[in-house]
Amino acid sequence: MSKITLKIGAVSMSAFAMAGSVATSAIAAISKSFPDTPISTVQLLGTLPGLGSLIITLIAGQMAMHISKKSLALLGIALVTAGGLIPAFWNNSMAGLLLCSIVLGMGVGFISTINPMVLTENFEGEERSSMMGANTAVTSMGSMLLTAGGGYLGAQNWRHIYWVFLLGIIIFLLTLFWLPNDKANIKDDSRKAEKKESTWMILKNLNPYVYWIYLAVFILGIAYTAYAANLSLIVAAKHLGGTGMTSAINAFGTFVGIFAGLGFKYVRKLTKPNTLAAGFFLLVLTLGITYYFNNVIALAIAGALAAVTMVVIMPTATFMLSMLCQPQQIAIVMSIFAFVNGLSSAIAPKVISWLHVPAGAPSFVFAGVLAMVVVIALLVTHFEKKVESGSMLQDAPSSK
């Protein structure tokens, strides 16, 4: 297998990483077709995929220790494709649509958990870092294709929006033929008699610095969701437009994010060894520009910075996690990473509400302070430099 086909096979599945949001653009039209169904129930079509994904991230890591990652990736792609395509011709039941949303989300759960494991196992050093950046670019590209394609297909009839999931057939074939076969993490014959290491023991023996990265990712989920959830309120408050303008800002950011992901290795050259801190600082800039400026161009620049923020932080976090754990720990570590990432975004509105932070501009201030605290902590402790030098791996307590 050539290096090019290997790279395509490794990242192609990530085109479905944001597949759960496809139906959200048709909520209003779907609601009209189900007049007796509360709008809050129809809105579940956009949130239930997240629930399905979270459920799977809890078990995907364990499954990857006994089943090949390629098989699990193909299962995830198949679930997304089935959960997306079935509503194209079975769409007269809201219960059926909701069930398909859960199935789709379960597929996304497999993809978001298995994908970083595949990249970690097939690439090393800076190439691994670059591939994780390219992977984020493919995620953005897939999101843009699914959203734009679904919108075009469903312009006259919302039921046609689901035909965009035919893309899953292509992704399935790319993964099937170009992702190399791997063996599950099963003991060889010389070690069959040994007692298998339990999940609890793996967690107990994890490098403690792994949890600091989880905390940073959790804070990112809270802060970034505060931006995404309140952007439309800011746009309206500044009298710059409505839903269309917010969508245009997000679309521009996604477009920029694609190129940022593809050029991630060059970003790392500029920011190393403080790439994670740079990502959080970009989020501070995003929030600050959106808060202070009152013109569309400034908000579009902020939208681009928001996309670059995710491109910088997510691959850097997974890269650092791969450097802090042993090969047998990768499945569990990446599974928890996917869960923390999904959970933080899901509960962000509730967390902000519990802290009595008002919606709109105050949420931007709150998110900016959170992100800046992370920047300062990373720079003061030289966390990234220590991780990349290997000193934190050496300093971590050894497992007994």
Helices and strands as residue ranges (DSSP letters): H 3-11, G 12-16, G 19-26, H 27-33, H 39-42, H 44-64, H 69-89, H 94-122, H 125-153, G 158-166, H 167-178, G 189-191, H 199-204, H 209-237, H 243-262, H 264-271, H 275-292, H 296-324, G 327-329, H 330-354, H 361-381, H 383-389, H 391-395
